[in-house]
Amino acid sequence: MKFWIFINRELSELQSDFEIIFGVNNLYHDYENVWEWLESVDRKSNFYLNISRIHNWERGEYNEPIMIIVESNIGDILNESEIALSIKKQLNCHVFAGQIQVDEKDKALIIEQRKY
């Protein structure tokens, strides 16, 4: 399941918020030259999470979406609206769900979206 948000905060600052949203304490922050991410440490927990955004060393890339991939590791069916509304409530921002991809230039391409 894919979600995305736009928010003027650093991804590293959002780690505790995402841990509250998903009821986990196993996210870690990492980065490379183009992307930064928060990711689940343990694939055996209830959820696998990958939360990522393009980053820039000199300034934030707040106009780029934070993409949130949520997968159930226990076979439960995830509820899109419940997850979206939890993100919206915790972060006080619009949440989009649907299909989003990244092109060869690392630009987000929205294929299908629902707004919460």
N, C-alpha and C positions, 0 to 999 in steps of 0.2 A: 504494500500500500504506500502510495507516495503523496506527500504533502509539501507545501512550500509557503514561506512567509517572507515578508520584507520588514526588517527592523533595524533601527540605527544603534545597534549594540554589537560589540565584539562577540564572536562565537564562544570564546573562552569564558566570557562573563555569563553566558546563558547555560552553562553546564548544570549548575544546581537547579535552575528552572526546569530543564528537561528531565532531570532525575526526579523532581517532584511530579511532573506531568505523567511520567511513565512508571513511577513507583519503583525505581531502580537506584542502585548506588554503584554501578559498575561501568560508568562512562569514562573514557579517557580522551584527552585532547591531543591532537597531533597535527602536523602540517608538512608540506613540501613546498616547492617554489610556486605552484599555481593554486593549490587547494589547501584548505584546512578543514578539519572534521572532528566531530565527537563520535565515538563508536563504542558499542558494547564490547566488554572484555570477554565475556563468557557466553558462548553460543548455546549453553545449556539452560540459560535463564528463560523466563517466559517470552521475552522479546529479544529480537536482534534489532538494533538501531544503528543507523548511519545517518548523521546529520552533518551536512557539508555545505561549504560556500567557497567561491573563489576569493582569494585574499590578496592584499597588496601590502608590502612592508611599510611604505611611506604613509599610506592613508587607508582607512577602511573602505571596503567595497560594499557599502550599504545599499546601493542601487541593484545589486545582484541578489537573487533569491537564496535563502537558506533552504536547502532541499532536505527533506526528512523522509527516510525510508524506514518503514516499520514492518517487520515480519514476525509472525508468531512461530515460536519454536516448539510449541506444545500441541499444535494442531487445532487450537481454538480459532474460530472465525472472529476476525477483528471487526469492530464497528467503526466505520469511517466517521460518522457524525459525532460519536462520543469522543473519539480521539481529537478531531478538529476542534470541538467545543472546549475540550480540556486545554489544548494549546492556546486557543483564543482567550480563555479566562485567565490563565497564568501569565501570558505575555501581553495581553491587551492589544492585540493586533488582528488584522484580517488573516484568515487561514484559507489556503487554496488546496484543493485535492483534485486528483486526476492523473493525467499523464504528462510528465515533463522529461525532456531528454537534454543532453548536452551535445552540441555539434563539435566538429573537429577543431574549432577555435575556442572551445570552452565557453560558449555562449548558450544560455538556457533557451530551449525551444519548447513552448507550451503547446501541447497537442490537444489536450482536453482539460477543462477546469470547472470546478464547482467552488463557489465562494461561501465561506462561513463567517 
